[in-house]
Amino acid sequence: MNADAIESVAEAIERRGLCEPAIFILELSKPLVGCMRELYGVSEPVASALLGSAWAPKLREVFASSESVEALIQRLERARDQKCVGAA
């Protein structure tokens, strides 16, 4: 598991204000990590075109294992919770 890739992806999601939808989608995708890894391999050129070539390897690392996906979810949940506590 690459902590730098997880942190980069999490920060990008946070900047866009998409923690909640990302957590929801990632939770739904956990049982499909193996399929997503294969699908991402096929769609990597499309993802690179849409997100930029710097994101392709980071996303590949995150979807490499269930543990990485879970670590990203936990990271996003911490950010969401801190934001909620800070707003109160």
N, C-alpha and C positions, 0 to 999 in steps of 0.2 A: 504494500500500500504506500503510495507516494503522498506524503502530507502536504508537500508544496502544491501538487496538482489539485488536491482537495481544497486547500486554502484559496488558490486562485479562482477556481470555479465558484466557491462559496462567496467570495468577495464580489465577483461579477454578478451573481444572482442578487446579492444584497443591494448593490448599487442600483440595480434596476427595480428594486422593491418587489421582487418576486419570490420571497422566501416561502410564503404560504402555498402558492401554486406549485412551486418546485418540490416542497416537502410532500405534498399530496401525490404528485406524479411519481416521485422517487419511491414512496411507500408502495404505490400500486405496481411499480416496475420490479421490486425486489425479487419476486419469484421468476422473473423473466431475464435476469441478468445475463445468463448464458446466451439466450437468443438475442438480446440487445447487443452483446459484444459482437456477435456475428453480423447482425444488421448494421451496426455502426461501421464495421469493416467495409461493407458494401457501400454505405452512404457517406463515407468519410470525405470524398471529394465535394459532395454537396454541402456537408457541414463546414468544410473549409471555406467554400465560397460564401456561405451565409454568415459565418461567425468569424472568419479570418483563420489563416493557416496556423497561427499560434495556439488556437484552441483545440485543434484536432488531436494532438498527442495528449493533452491534459484530459480531455473527455475520454479518450481511449483508456487512460490509466484509471480514471474513476470507475468506468464500467468494466474494468478487468476482473473485479471480484465483488461478491456480496458484501464483504467487509468494507471495501472502499465506498460502496454506495451507502452503507449504514453509517460510516464515518462522516460522509457528506451530510446526511440527514441530521445527525446529531449536531454537527457544526451549525447548520441552518436553524435548528431548533434553539440552540443557545443564543444565536443572534436575534431571533424572533423574541425570545423571552426577555433578553436584555432591553430590547426596544420597548416592549410592553412595560417593563418595570420602570424604565427611564421616563416614559410618558405619564406614569401615574403620579 
